[in-house]
């Protein structure tokens, strides 16, 4: 009997979870999800789970060889640029087929008042001109970029408590999506938010804040994504990844 196809999913996203769920139900397939270990209680995942960095592209390549990985799916967050670069390099070094699962970015619609920022630092530079009561949803690890802004009041939402440095006027709201339009509208209104800052994460789990901002006429400062690494095969959704793995005979079905 053939050994099961072993798929390594680089995770930390809703799509990675969906993919692992689909693959773990596929006969002849073994799935391992890799997590960076940033979130202390990531919740149960189907299949096997490993946690922590690999030690650069060479470490990832060694892991692929040692665990006889048949295919690598990089399903990390669109802003996790380093690990995505490492995935391309490790796949190239080992010859393991790899794809990058990247959900599409958000696009503004009629009534949206969006402003682009090229990076978190750029967002911090543009912010004071846009508002003074800020809803900051760019994640706890990027907060340092805003720490020097003494004027605005920040409502910071994150899954885990952020560490220093924090902006001087800062209130932290611990919460994990998905969020509803009703809840987000109420939050923006209650806290008298006059500008929202977000990464262009894409997807539906955290998109409700954009609808709420549109409804209330609140401007949104959108931090644009880093480009995918050169040489990556980019696929936008889980069904397409599953189809490609099947087509290439990598899931044995
Ligand atoms: P990053 O800057 O691209 O990666 C930094 C280092 O963390 C990598 O070099 C790698 O260490 C390790 N790493 C990252 N993802 C890993 C994974 N899935 N499995 C094992 N090691 C991983 O990543 P990040 O922006 O800090 O994001 C870390 C994780 O959080 C990602 O898995 C991502 O999907 C998730 N996440 C990120 C964001 C965001 O906005 N950046 C938002 C939501 C979720 P080694 O070099 O030692 O292998």
Boltz pocket constraint, residues with backbone or C-beta under 6 A from the ligand:
constraints:
  - pocket:
      binder: B
      contacts: [[A, 9], [A, 10], [A, 11], [A, 12], [A, 13], [A, 34], [A, 35], [A, 36], [A, 38], [A, 50], [A, 51], [A, 52], [A, 53], [A, 54], [A, 55], [A, 56], [A, 57], [A, 59], [A, 60], [A, 75], [A, 76], [A, 77], [A, 79], [A, 80], [A, 81], [A, 82], [A, 83], [A, 84], [A, 86], [A, 138], [A, 139], [A, 199]]
      max_distance: 6.0
